[in-house]
Amino acid sequence: DSIMINTRTDDLAVVKELGLKVKKAVNKRNRLLELELDGIFKTMLLLKKKKYAALVVNEDPRTGQVSLHKETKGLDMVRRDWCPLSKRTGARVLDFLLSGDQADVVVANVHKVLEDVGKEAREGRVSVADYVVTRGLNKPVEKYPDSKAQPHLRVAKAMLKEGRAVNVGDHIPYVICLDEHGHSSNKGVAERTVHPDHVDP
């Protein structure tokens, strides 16, 4: 996701100069550790080492045009075991967190996104495909000691009973449903997991 911005190149030059000054000062005091200027970020959400999201500032060396692009590293929302609805919602929330807006504006926008998604889900306006989670099989189903507690393994076993092919390396799709009483807490997650084909659209 790249965004063109109107930041002046002289503003960027000031930031680079400051970064180089910090680098020089730190490197002068420490001989065993040397800093490098890796990048310039407009905003950053740092969760822990190697887990962050940021708006990276880039400058075209030919035109001097400055642009931003979103960079994410190590965030759970990019993994396969999140459904498309969660990934999309997470990406929208992240955009607001990185926007640079005032905290109260960001909070209001995030609440609005979550309220809208909740309303769509309660009203049945979210497709089954948007709830599908996939997890890979690293070994044959029978080689897993705790298959009852793992949703994708329960679904894989059910698929085998139905005569469907299940192989090592396959990504097993599943959805987590409410129980027969319309609740989510009476049974464990794995017990409420089914293949998407068994869910009414």
BAMAR-699564 format. One record per atom (N, C-alpha, C, CB): x, y, z. Coordinates in nm, 3 decimals. Each point is the difference from the previous one (the first is absolute). Glycine has a CB too. Layout:
east	north	up
X	Y	Z
...
END
This chain:
east	north	up
0.085	-0.118	0.000
-0.085	0.118	0.000
0.089	0.124	0.000
-0.185	-0.124	0.122
0.191	0.193	-0.233
0.078	0.123	-0.006
-0.090	0.120	-0.008
0.185	-0.123	-0.111
-0.146	0.231	0.178
-0.077	0.123	0.002
0.094	0.114	-0.033
-0.164	-0.092	0.171
0.127	0.177	-0.266
0.080	0.118	-0.031
-0.034	0.108	0.103
0.008	-0.059	-0.250
0.092	0.127	0.299
-0.026	0.107	0.098
0.071	0.129	-0.044
-0.023	-0.171	0.187
-0.012	0.280	-0.123
0.054	0.130	-0.038
0.117	0.045	0.085
-0.225	0.057	-0.078
0.281	-0.148	0.157
0.112	0.037	0.085
0.114	0.055	-0.087
-0.065	-0.176	0.171
0.121	0.289	-0.131
0.108	0.061	-0.078
0.128	-0.079	0.020
-0.108	0.226	0.020
0.189	-0.233	-0.126
0.125	-0.075	0.009
0.096	0.063	0.100
-0.030	-0.072	-0.237
0.017	0.205	0.261
0.089	0.060	0.098
-0.037	-0.045	0.142
0.032	0.199	-0.152
-0.163	-0.226	0.177
-0.042	-0.056	0.130
0.065	-0.137	0.020
-0.220	0.125	-0.012
0.218	-0.205	-0.095
0.059	-0.134	0.006
0.151	0.011	0.023
-0.181	-0.090	-0.153
0.244	0.188	0.090
0.144	0.020	0.017
0.035	0.031	0.145
0.014	0.082	-0.237
-0.099	-0.004	0.303
0.023	0.035	0.141
-0.006	-0.126	0.086
-0.098	0.230	-0.038
-0.002	-0.315	0.011
-0.015	-0.124	0.077
0.120	-0.092	-0.024
-0.251	0.019	-0.015
0.294	-0.031	-0.111
0.116	-0.084	-0.030
0.125	0.052	0.071
-0.101	-0.057	-0.223
0.119	0.188	0.220
0.116	0.060	0.064
0.001	-0.028	0.150
0.002	0.180	-0.175
-0.120	-0.169	0.238
-0.011	-0.030	0.142
0.033	-0.146	0.027
-0.174	0.180	0.025
0.122	-0.270	-0.109
0.028	-0.142	0.015
0.148	-0.031	-0.012
-0.224	-0.049	-0.091
0.291	0.115	-0.004
0.143	-0.022	-0.020
0.081	0.053	0.118
-0.034	0.014	-0.248
-0.014	0.096	0.307
0.068	0.054	0.119
-0.010	-0.097	0.117
-0.051	0.234	-0.078
-0.068	-0.291	0.098
-0.020	-0.098	0.108
0.089	-0.122	-0.025
-0.238	0.078	0.034
0.238	-0.125	-0.158
0.082	-0.116	-0.036
0.147	0.027	0.030
-0.165	-0.062	-0.179
0.214	0.178	0.138
0.141	0.035	0.021
0.034	0.007	0.148
-0.002	0.127	-0.216
-0.087	-0.064	0.295
0.025	0.015	0.144
0.004	-0.136	0.069
-0.111	0.226	-0.005
0.016	-0.314	-0.030
-0.005	-0.133	0.064
0.121	-0.083	-0.042
-0.252	0.009	0.004
0.284	-0.007	-0.133
0.113	-0.081	-0.050
0.134	0.049	0.056
-0.130	-0.046	-0.208
0.138	0.175	0.239
0.123	0.056	0.057
0.025	-0.054	0.140
-0.031	0.207	-0.138
-0.078	-0.230	0.212
0.011	-0.047	0.140
0.009	-0.151	0.011
-0.128	0.200	0.069
0.078	-0.273	-0.170
-0.004	-0.147	0.006
0.081	-0.060	-0.114
-0.228	0.008	0.109
0.330	-0.084	-0.073
0.084	-0.062	-0.103
-0.049	-0.140	-0.038
0.193	0.132	0.088
-0.263	-0.198	0.002
-0.043	-0.137	-0.027
-0.133	-0.006	-0.075
0.122	-0.072	0.205
-0.195	0.181	-0.203
-0.131	0.003	-0.065
-0.006	0.123	-0.089
-0.109	-0.122	0.193
0.072	0.101	-0.318
-0.005	0.113	-0.092
-0.141	0.015	-0.056
0.242	-0.032	-0.058
-0.296	0.152	0.068
-0.133	0.029	-0.054
0.007	0.035	-0.147
-0.073	0.079	0.224
-0.034	-0.111	-0.296
-0.017	0.044	-0.139
-0.137	0.065	-0.010
0.152	-0.185	-0.092
-0.166	0.277	-0.001
-0.130	0.063	-0.025
-0.075	-0.090	-0.096
0.090	0.236	0.039
-0.188	-0.311	0.014
-0.070	-0.101	-0.078
-0.118	0.058	-0.076
0.070	-0.170	0.166
-0.139	0.262	-0.107
-0.117	0.056	-0.066
-0.058	0.114	0.081
-0.047	-0.221	-0.103
-0.041	0.295	0.038
-0.070	0.110	0.067
-0.147	-0.035	0.002
0.173	0.172	-0.073
-0.233	-0.163	0.190
-0.139	-0.035	0.017
-0.081	0.122	0.039
0.065	-0.231	0.067
-0.180	0.247	-0.131
-0.090	0.110	0.038
-0.067	-0.032	0.133
-0.039	0.058	-0.243
-0.015	-0.179	0.252
-0.058	-0.049	0.125
0.035	-0.148	0.014
-0.190	0.170	-0.009
0.190	-0.217	0.134
0.037	-0.140	0.024
-0.073	-0.054	0.122
0.226	0.041	-0.104
-0.271	-0.165	0.091
-0.059	-0.073	0.112
0.096	-0.115	0.029
-0.243	0.064	-0.062
0.317	-0.052	0.172
0.102	-0.100	0.034
-0.053	-0.087	0.113
0.186	0.156	-0.073
-0.211	-0.284	0.042
-0.055	-0.091	0.100
0.112	-0.068	0.079
-0.200	-0.037	-0.147
0.300	-0.012	0.078
0.119	-0.059	0.061
0.102	-0.017	-0.111
-0.134	-0.120	0.182
0.249	0.068	-0.148
0.106	-0.017	-0.100
-0.052	-0.079	-0.120
0.173	0.007	0.183
-0.152	0.046	-0.302
-0.040	-0.062	-0.126
-0.151	-0.016	-0.015
0.216	-0.118	0.001
-0.293	0.195	0.077
-0.146	0.000	-0.012
-0.045	0.144	-0.003
-0.023	-0.223	0.119
-0.007	0.273	-0.237
-0.039	0.140	-0.009
-0.079	0.028	-0.127
0.203	0.062	0.132
-0.264	0.055	-0.135
-0.063	0.053	-0.120
0.042	0.145	-0.009
-0.200	-0.161	0.013
0.225	0.209	-0.135
0.047	0.137	-0.014
-0.034	0.055	-0.137
0.185	-0.048	0.160
-0.187	0.181	-0.169
-0.006	0.069	-0.128
0.143	0.043	-0.031
-0.243	0.081	0.034
0.300	-0.142	-0.139
0.138	0.027	-0.038
0.002	0.115	-0.101
0.064	-0.243	0.041
0.026	0.336	-0.019
0.015	0.115	-0.091
0.103	-0.034	-0.106
-0.062	0.162	0.185
0.023	-0.147	-0.313
0.092	-0.024	-0.112
0.010	0.127	-0.084
-0.059	-0.247	-0.003
0.177	0.269	-0.051
0.019	0.114	-0.089
0.054	-0.048	-0.132
0.042	0.152	0.195
-0.108	-0.115	-0.305
0.047	-0.035	-0.134
0.124	0.085	-0.028
-0.236	-0.062	-0.081
0.353	0.000	0.058
0.123	0.078	-0.019
-0.002	0.087	-0.126
0.120	-0.180	0.120
-0.203	0.142	-0.219
-0.005	0.078	-0.124
-0.091	0.121	0.011
0.044	-0.208	-0.125
-0.163	0.188	0.183
-0.099	0.108	0.004
-0.006	0.072	0.134
-0.130	-0.127	-0.168
0.182	0.062	0.272
-0.010	0.059	0.134
-0.138	-0.020	0.062
0.169	0.167	-0.068
-0.258	-0.236	-0.004
-0.136	-0.025	0.051
0.007	-0.095	0.120
-0.099	0.034	-0.232
0.029	0.004	0.337
-0.001	-0.080	0.122
-0.129	-0.081	0.006
0.144	0.171	0.121
-0.131	-0.297	-0.085
-0.118	-0.086	0.014
0.011	-0.081	0.128
-0.026	-0.013	-0.251
-0.087	-0.042	0.294
-0.005	-0.085	0.118
-0.048	-0.137	-0.042
-0.044	0.197	0.151
0.096	-0.299	-0.089
-0.061	-0.133	-0.016
-0.002	-0.070	0.135
0.080	-0.014	-0.240
-0.187	-0.064	0.256
-0.019	-0.071	0.127
0.087	-0.125	0.000
-0.237	0.088	0.023
0.306	-0.109	0.089
0.085	-0.118	0.014
-0.038	-0.069	0.129
0.191	0.106	-0.131
-0.214	-0.236	0.124
-0.031	-0.077	0.120
0.097	-0.117	0.011
-0.245	0.066	-0.013
0.288	-0.091	0.133
0.092	-0.112	0.025
-0.046	-0.077	0.123
0.192	0.126	-0.105
-0.207	-0.257	0.090
-0.026	-0.087	0.113
-0.136	0.012	0.065
0.237	0.012	0.036
-0.331	0.059	-0.100
-0.132	0.016	0.061
-0.085	-0.124	-0.024
0.013	0.249	-0.032
-0.089	-0.290	0.135
-0.081	-0.120	-0.009
-0.104	0.008	-0.111
0.035	-0.034	0.242
-0.084	0.153	-0.273
-0.111	0.012	-0.094
0.037	-0.040	-0.143
-0.088	0.179	0.144
0.215	-0.199	-0.174
0.036	-0.043	-0.134
0.008	-0.152	-0.010
0.124	0.215	-0.031
-0.141	-0.284	0.142
0.010	-0.146	-0.002
-0.126	-0.063	-0.059
0.149	0.010	0.201
-0.135	-0.135	-0.247
-0.112	-0.072	-0.061
-0.112	-0.029	0.100
0.160	-0.101	-0.161
-0.124	0.086	0.289
-0.102	-0.042	0.097
-0.080	0.119	0.054
0.146	-0.193	0.061
-0.162	0.293	-0.144
-0.094	0.109	0.025
-0.094	0.003	-0.119
0.166	0.136	0.139
-0.294	-0.121	-0.114
-0.096	0.001	-0.110
0.009	0.133	-0.077
-0.153	-0.156	0.129
0.105	0.159	-0.255
0.006	0.124	-0.079
-0.066	0.119	0.069
0.000	-0.141	-0.202
-0.110	0.118	0.273
-0.067	0.110	0.070
0.093	0.062	0.105
-0.224	-0.111	-0.038
0.293	0.028	0.114
0.094	0.049	0.102
0.116	0.075	-0.064
-0.063	-0.191	0.150
0.114	0.138	-0.261
0.113	0.065	-0.068
-0.040	0.137	-0.053
0.092	-0.225	-0.061
-0.209	0.232	-0.004
-0.046	0.129	-0.054
-0.024	0.102	0.111
-0.104	-0.121	-0.194
0.039	0.074	0.300
-0.030	0.089	0.112
0.129	0.048	0.065
-0.219	-0.118	0.040
0.313	0.026	-0.021
0.129	0.035	0.058
0.075	0.102	-0.085
0.010	-0.226	0.103
-0.015	0.210	-0.235
0.068	0.093	-0.090
-0.062	0.140	0.009
0.056	-0.191	-0.154
-0.189	0.197	0.163
-0.068	0.131	0.012
0.036	0.068	0.132
-0.189	-0.085	-0.143
0.189	0.007	0.250
0.036	0.054	0.131
0.145	0.050	-0.003
-0.163	-0.157	0.114
0.250	0.080	-0.175
0.141	0.038	-0.010
0.017	0.132	-0.075
0.063	-0.242	0.007
-0.140	0.260	-0.115
0.007	0.125	-0.076
-0.032	0.120	0.090
-0.065	-0.124	-0.209
-0.036	0.108	0.294
-0.035	0.110	0.091
0.110	0.022	0.105
-0.244	-0.052	-0.036
0.301	-0.057	0.088
0.105	0.013	0.101
0.124	0.070	-0.056
-0.086	-0.208	0.109
0.111	0.188	-0.239
0.119	0.061	-0.062
-0.029	0.135	-0.064
0.084	-0.229	-0.041
-0.207	0.274	0.049
-0.041	0.121	-0.073
0.067	0.127	0.049
-0.215	-0.111	-0.039
0.257	0.112	0.164
0.058	0.122	0.055
-0.106	0.096	0.052
0.189	-0.027	-0.156
-0.316	-0.013	0.150
-0.108	0.083	0.052
0.007	0.007	0.153
-0.145	-0.060	-0.198
0.069	0.154	0.255
-0.009	0.012	0.145
-0.055	-0.130	0.059
-0.035	0.250	-0.020
0.075	-0.282	0.143
-0.038	-0.127	0.064
-0.151	-0.018	0.006
0.208	0.012	0.134
-0.283	0.096	-0.101
-0.146	-0.015	0.010
-0.064	-0.029	-0.135
0.002	0.154	0.195
0.056	-0.100	-0.303
-0.050	-0.027	-0.136
0.027	-0.146	-0.036
0.039	0.242	-0.068
0.082	-0.287	0.098
0.037	-0.140	-0.030
-0.093	-0.095	0.075
0.241	0.068	-0.036
-0.261	-0.045	0.165
-0.086	-0.086	0.082
-0.142	-0.003	-0.057
0.141	0.052	0.204
-0.194	0.065	-0.239
-0.136	0.007	-0.056
-0.009	-0.078	-0.131
-0.033	0.226	0.108
0.133	-0.213	-0.193
-0.001	-0.071	-0.128
0.010	-0.152	0.019
0.106	0.200	-0.106
-0.021	-0.242	0.200
0.015	-0.144	0.027
-0.132	-0.055	0.056
0.248	0.029	0.045
-0.309	0.042	0.049
-0.129	-0.044	0.055
-0.104	-0.014	-0.110
0.054	0.112	0.217
-0.056	-0.017	-0.310
-0.098	-0.002	-0.110
0.020	-0.124	-0.086
-0.008	0.251	0.000
0.133	-0.281	-0.034
0.030	-0.119	-0.081
-0.050	-0.126	0.071
0.201	0.115	-0.099
-0.168	-0.127	0.227
-0.038	-0.120	0.076
-0.152	-0.010	0.017
0.219	0.011	0.119
-0.284	0.101	-0.096
-0.147	0.000	0.011
-0.064	-0.043	-0.132
0.012	0.182	0.174
0.039	-0.130	-0.285
-0.055	-0.034	-0.132
0.018	-0.148	-0.032
0.049	0.233	-0.077
0.070	-0.286	0.108
0.026	-0.142	-0.026
-0.090	-0.087	0.088
0.240	0.053	-0.062
-0.253	-0.015	0.189
-0.088	-0.075	0.091
-0.144	-0.001	-0.048
0.152	0.059	0.188
-0.200	0.056	-0.233
-0.137	0.011	-0.049
-0.021	-0.086	-0.124
-0.014	0.232	0.094
0.107	-0.226	-0.188
-0.011	-0.082	-0.122
-0.003	-0.148	0.035
0.121	0.177	-0.130
-0.037	-0.218	0.226
0.005	-0.142	0.040
-0.132	-0.042	0.065
0.249	0.018	0.033
-0.300	0.065	0.060
-0.125	-0.034	0.068
-0.119	-0.006	-0.095
0.090	0.105	0.205
-0.087	-0.021	-0.308
-0.110	0.003	-0.097
0.016	-0.103	-0.111
-0.026	0.242	0.050
0.131	-0.323	-0.044
0.020	-0.106	-0.100
0.045	0.052	-0.135
-0.172	-0.128	0.118
0.236	0.245	-0.121
0.043	0.058	-0.126
0.146	-0.032	-0.033
-0.167	0.182	0.035
0.228	-0.271	0.044
0.138	-0.043	-0.026
-0.007	-0.141	-0.058
0.096	0.146	0.188
-0.031	-0.168	-0.300
-0.006	-0.132	-0.065
0.080	-0.103	0.079
-0.027	0.112	-0.224
-0.008	-0.238	0.207
0.071	-0.109	0.067
0.148	0.003	-0.037
-0.209	-0.140	-0.001
0.238	0.172	-0.125
0.140	0.003	-0.047
0.085	0.097	0.082
-0.080	-0.057	-0.230
0.018	0.163	0.282
0.075	0.099	0.079
0.034	-0.049	0.140
-0.113	0.177	-0.131
0.050	-0.288	0.174
0.028	-0.058	0.131
0.097	-0.118	-0.008
-0.227	0.074	0.074
0.265	-0.114	-0.194
0.081	-0.122	-0.016
0.144	0.023	0.045
-0.146	-0.069	-0.192
0.192	-0.023	0.277
0.138	-0.003	0.046
0.064	-0.123	-0.062
-0.054	0.120	0.221
0.183	-0.112	-0.257
0.068	-0.120	-0.050
0.126	-0.024	0.082
-0.091	0.039	-0.232
0.119	-0.167	0.252
0.125	-0.041	0.066
0.056	-0.118	-0.073
-0.079	0.085	0.223
0.210	-0.088	-0.233
0.066	-0.106	-0.075
0.023	-0.126	0.082
0.108	0.175	-0.134
-0.099	-0.286	0.062
0.034	-0.129	0.061
0.148	-0.026	-0.024
-0.237	-0.090	-0.033
0.313	0.078	0.140
0.144	-0.025	-0.012
0.033	-0.148	0.000
0.041	0.216	0.113
-0.139	-0.297	-0.074
0.020	-0.146	0.004
-0.137	-0.065	-0.014
0.209	0.019	0.146
-0.214	-0.150	-0.165
-0.131	-0.066	-0.012
-0.086	0.024	0.124
0.104	-0.175	-0.147
-0.234	0.181	0.128
-0.094	0.031	0.109
0.019	-0.093	0.119
-0.163	0.085	-0.170
0.182	-0.213	0.143
0.010	-0.097	0.110
0.128	0.016	0.083
-0.134	-0.157	-0.140
0.228	0.234	0.091
0.127	0.020	0.072
-0.009	0.113	0.103
0.121	-0.083	-0.202
-0.232	0.157	0.201
-0.017	0.107	0.099
-0.057	-0.059	0.128
-0.036	0.171	-0.182
0.102	-0.150	0.299
-0.049	-0.059	0.124
-0.124	0.068	0.057
0.234	-0.065	0.046
-0.256	0.193	-0.076
-0.110	0.075	0.062
-0.098	0.053	-0.104
0.154	0.063	0.187
-0.194	-0.147	-0.279
-0.083	0.046	-0.112
-0.138	0.050	0.043
0.121	-0.161	-0.143
-0.172	0.112	0.257
-0.133	0.043	0.045
-0.004	0.148	0.036
-0.040	-0.231	0.083
0.153	0.285	-0.040
0.003	0.139	0.044
0.036	0.098	-0.111
0.062	-0.084	0.224
-0.027	0.032	-0.343
0.042	0.088	-0.108
-0.106	0.002	-0.110
0.242	-0.048	0.053
-0.301	0.164	-0.079
-0.109	0.011	-0.096
0.029	-0.059	-0.137
-0.066	0.201	0.121
0.180	-0.169	-0.179
0.026	-0.049	-0.137
0.015	-0.151	-0.006
0.111	0.217	-0.049
-0.065	-0.277	0.161
0.014	-0.146	0.002
-0.135	-0.068	0.013
0.226	0.025	0.103
-0.317	0.033	-0.025
-0.136	-0.055	0.010
-0.068	0.003	-0.136
-0.016	0.076	0.240
0.034	0.036	-0.312
-0.061	0.011	-0.133
0.067	-0.098	-0.097
-0.055	0.243	0.043
0.187	-0.256	-0.035
0.071	-0.094	-0.087
-0.049	-0.143	0.023
0.202	0.151	0.001
-0.223	-0.188	0.125
-0.052	-0.134	0.032
-0.140	-0.020	-0.059
0.136	-0.002	0.211
-0.219	0.105	-0.198
-0.135	-0.007	-0.056
0.005	-0.014	-0.152
-0.088	0.140	0.191
0.181	-0.070	-0.254
0.017	-0.009	-0.145
0.039	-0.142	-0.041
0.067	0.243	-0.009
0.024	-0.304	0.086
0.042	-0.137	-0.029
-0.117	-0.096	0.012
0.231	0.053	0.083
-0.316	-0.034	0.021
-0.119	-0.085	0.017
-0.094	0.011	-0.119
0.020	0.026	0.248
-0.023	0.094	-0.308
-0.087	0.022	-0.117
0.062	-0.052	-0.129
-0.093	0.201	0.115
0.215	-0.254	-0.105
0.067	-0.052	-0.118
0.074	0.106	-0.081
-0.174	-0.173	-0.007
0.195	0.288	0.068
0.072	0.107	-0.070
0.150	-0.015	0.022
-0.198	0.153	0.027
0.276	-0.110	-0.124
0.145	-0.012	0.009
0.056	0.104	0.096
0.009	-0.088	-0.236
0.079	0.042	0.324
0.070	0.089	0.093
0.146	-0.043	0.001
-0.210	0.039	0.145
0.298	0.052	-0.183
0.142	-0.034	-0.012
0.087	0.097	0.080
-0.045	-0.096	-0.227
0.165	0.049	0.261
0.097	0.086	0.067
0.028	0.120	-0.092
0.106	-0.199	0.126
-0.105	0.319	-0.068
0.022	0.120	-0.080
-0.129	0.071	-0.038
0.204	-0.106	-0.087
-0.319	0.035	0.098
-0.129	0.063	-0.030
-0.031	0.107	0.105
-0.082	-0.212	-0.109
0.013	0.315	0.065
-0.051	0.101	0.093
-0.148	-0.027	0.020
0.174	0.173	-0.072
-0.210	-0.208	0.194
-0.136	-0.041	0.032
-0.084	0.123	0.036
0.083	-0.225	0.080
-0.192	0.248	-0.155
-0.086	0.114	0.032
-0.103	-0.036	0.107
0.032	0.088	-0.233
-0.062	0.006	0.318
-0.106	-0.025	0.099
-0.062	0.131	0.045
0.118	-0.207	0.077
-0.237	0.194	-0.020
-0.066	0.114	0.063
-0.041	-0.041	0.140
-0.083	0.090	-0.223
0.079	0.008	0.313
-0.039	-0.026	0.139
-0.143	0.050	0.015
0.240	0.020	0.089
-0.329	-0.109	-0.049
-0.143	0.031	0.007
-0.048	0.015	0.145
-0.033	-0.124	-0.215
-0.085	0.180	0.228
-0.067	0.001	0.129
-0.051	-0.140	0.028
-0.066	0.244	-0.025
0.040	-0.276	0.151
-0.055	-0.132	0.028
-0.149	-0.003	-0.034
0.171	-0.035	0.183
-0.235	-0.077	-0.157
-0.142	-0.017	-0.039
-0.094	0.098	0.070
0.049	-0.238	-0.040
0.000	0.299	0.148
-0.082	0.099	0.073
0.035	0.144	-0.038
-0.017	-0.163	0.188
0.106	0.177	-0.287
0.038	0.134	-0.042
0.101	0.066	0.090
-0.221	0.019	-0.098
0.295	-0.100	0.178
0.102	0.053	0.090
0.138	-0.042	-0.047
-0.163	-0.005	0.193
0.264	0.074	-0.144
0.137	-0.035	-0.037
0.079	-0.061	0.115
-0.007	0.183	-0.166
-0.047	-0.182	0.287
0.081	-0.039	0.116
-0.026	-0.141	0.053
0.004	0.237	0.056
-0.116	-0.300	-0.093
-0.033	-0.130	0.058
0.095	-0.111	-0.045
-0.238	0.073	0.008
0.290	-0.061	-0.130
0.093	-0.100	-0.051
0.131	0.068	-0.036
-0.191	-0.143	-0.088
0.296	0.063	0.083
0.129	0.054	-0.041
0.000	0.038	-0.147
0.112	-0.138	0.175
-0.015	0.218	-0.214
0.009	0.047	-0.138
0.007	-0.118	-0.097
0.117	0.208	0.080
-0.032	-0.304	-0.051
0.018	-0.113	-0.092
-0.131	-0.077	-0.020
0.239	-0.018	0.073
-0.319	0.005	0.032
-0.127	-0.074	-0.010
-0.103	0.073	-0.087
0.045	-0.097	0.226
-0.027	0.227	-0.245
-0.094	0.079	-0.079
0.054	0.030	-0.140
-0.087	0.100	0.212
0.188	-0.175	-0.252
0.065	0.025	-0.128
-0.050	-0.096	-0.106
0.201	0.084	0.120
-0.234	-0.028	-0.238
-0.046	-0.083	-0.113
0.064	0.049	-0.129
-0.220	-0.047	0.117
0.213	-0.038	-0.218
0.046	0.039	-0.134
-0.097	0.103	-0.055
0.108	-0.228	-0.041
-0.062	0.329	-0.034
-0.089	0.102	-0.056
-0.113	-0.057	-0.085
0.192	0.153	0.002
-0.170	-0.268	-0.064
-0.104	-0.061	-0.083
-0.123	-0.041	0.081
0.179	-0.081	-0.154
-0.162	0.065	0.286
-0.110	-0.044	0.086
-0.071	0.117	0.070
0.123	-0.213	0.035
-0.094	0.333	-0.079
-0.065	0.118	0.058
-0.097	0.057	-0.101
0.201	0.050	0.144
-0.325	-0.026	-0.098
-0.099	0.061	-0.090
0.044	0.142	-0.035
-0.186	-0.140	0.101
0.180	0.178	-0.231
0.041	0.135	-0.039
-0.091	0.107	0.060
0.092	-0.095	-0.212
END
